[in-house]
Amino acid sequence: MADFQSFRNAVLESVELQEAVVSRINTAIANGYGLGDSISILTKSHGYNITAEEVYEHQGFLGEGEELTDF
């Protein structure tokens, strides 16, 4: 959970990282799969250790408003 919270904070502080997360979310929605793996790979490329399962545990933020600050 600590890595997820740390990554969440990093996303909130970086427009570039926000765009990368939104891009992966949009791709996963368009394809109908891959959200957990895609976000997990993104987090690992930024030095965090978040599994696909953890992403799915926290995916509730996707339907809560229009900005990433809602998650």
URZIGI-V418971 format. One record per pair of residues at least 12 apart in sequence whose C-alpha atoms are under 10 Angstrom apart, sorted by the first residue. I is the first residue (numbers start at 1). J is the second residue. If there is no record, write none. Layout:
# URZIGI-V418971
{{I & J} {I & J}}
This chain:
# URZIGI-V418971
{{1 & 49} {1 & 50} {1 & 54} {1 & 58} {2 & 48} {2 & 49} {2 & 50} {3 & 43} {3 & 47} {3 & 48} {3 & 49} {3 & 50} {3 & 54} {4 & 43} {4 & 48} {4 & 49} {4 & 50} {4 & 51} {4 & 54} {4 & 55} {4 & 58} {6 & 48} {7 & 43} {7 & 44} {7 & 46} {7 & 47} {7 & 48} {7 & 49} {7 & 50} {8 & 43} {8 & 68} {8 & 69} {8 & 71} {9 & 69} {10 & 46} {11 & 43} {11 & 68} {11 & 69} {12 & 67} {12 & 68} {12 & 69} {12 & 70} {12 & 71} {13 & 69} {17 & 42} {17 & 43} {17 & 46} {18 & 67} {18 & 68} {18 & 69} {19 & 68} {20 & 39} {20 & 42} {21 & 35} {21 & 38} {21 & 39} {21 & 42} {21 & 43} {21 & 68} {22 & 39} {22 & 62} {22 & 67} {22 & 68} {23 & 38} {23 & 39} {24 & 36} {24 & 37} {24 & 38} {24 & 39} {24 & 42} {25 & 38} {25 & 39} {25 & 62} {34 & 52} {35 & 52} {35 & 55} {35 & 56} {35 & 59} {36 & 50} {36 & 51} {36 & 52} {36 & 53} {36 & 54} {36 & 55} {36 & 56} {36 & 57} {36 & 58} {36 & 59} {37 & 50} {37 & 51} {37 & 52} {37 & 53} {37 & 55} {37 & 56} {38 & 51} {38 & 52} {38 & 55} {39 & 51} {39 & 52} {39 & 54} {39 & 55} {39 & 56} {40 & 52} {40 & 53} {40 & 54} {40 & 55} {58 & 71} {59 & 71}}
